């Protein structure tokens, strides 16, 4: 987590950990990758 309030950072990490991921393949072989994910929060009115 790069920025944001600690409570929202924890919520973002918890949410992303629940996502399902598929392996990335290169030349038919699974490879390790790194990515950045933006998680935006919107407060209700």
N, C-alpha and C positions, 0 to 999 in steps of 0.2 A: 504494500500500500504506500503510495507516494505522498498523498496529501489528504486532508479532511479530518473531521472530528473522530476521535478514537472510537466512540460508540458506533458511528456510521461505518468506519473502517472494518470493525468486527462484523457488522451486518453484511457488508459487501463480501468479505472473505467467506462467511458462512453460506451466502447465496451462491457464490461461484463454485464452492466445493460440492454443491448439490447438482450442478450441471453435469450432463453426460457428454463425454468426449469420445471422438473416434480417432484412431491413430492416423498420423500423417505418413504417407508412403512416398518413397523416392526410389525409382527403378524397381518397384515391387517389394521393397523392404521397408519395414517401419523404422522411422527415424525420430530422434528426440528433437523437439522444437521449443522455442520460447516465444511468448506472445505477450502483448499488453492488452488489457481489457479495461474499458472505462465503464464504471457503474455510477449511474446518475440517480439521485434521490429527488423526489418531488414531494413537498409537504402538502397535505390536503388543505383546501381553502377553509 
